[in-house]
Amino acid sequence: MIKNKKNDYLGWLVFIGIVILLLEILFFNKGLIFSLIIAGGLIYISRKKAGRKSGKILFIAGIIIFVISVFNMMTFRFLLLAILLHFFIQYLQSKKNPKKIPLDIQTQETTAQEETVIKVEPLFENVLLGQQKTPVGVYEWKDVNIQTGIGDTVIDLSYTMLPKGETVIFIRNVIGNIHIHVPYEIDVCINHSCVVGSTAVFGNHEPKIFNQVFQLKTPGYEESEQKVKIFTSLIVGNLEVSRI
């Protein structure tokens, strides 16, 4: 019952937020889309001029325009108000109906059957800003599942021994480029989504992508004993998957 009420509450918040966003774009702030397009365009062009002074200036200008546009949105203010209201309601409910924690008494026999787990150091970490890449030299492979803010991710699979079966690479990035180098004998399946950017997969180049999702795989992927499944998501940036 409580779960259904929470779902209804969140559903109404999302609906009202969408209505406010549409009203803002259509009647109150018609220049919002133009400002966001300008910001996205500046950031995209800055990635093309990475390493140059003009690229840094364009990138900073794009970020500033984007932040100012978001903070000036009525929808953003509504979202902040909704979050505060949500926590206030949760606080009142917790005072009215305190959460009851049942006492869980485990016998000695149950404790003895608990599984032992081993903590493994990941190959990459979640980062807000900066570049990450695999070591230059032989390294031990571990599946990748990361979220990054602004920066590039470079993965070279030629310096590691991939296990038999399916290897997984999962990267969600806000702004940046993703480069993945795959040995010739490894079959690959790619699931990619991007708002603004480009892709280059084994020589197949898409110079302009706008809000697209696509899947690609090598012909022998399903039957292969050693293969890599790649999931990538970018708001602004480029994906490159190449043979090495």
Disulfide bonds with the S-S distance in Angstrom:
none
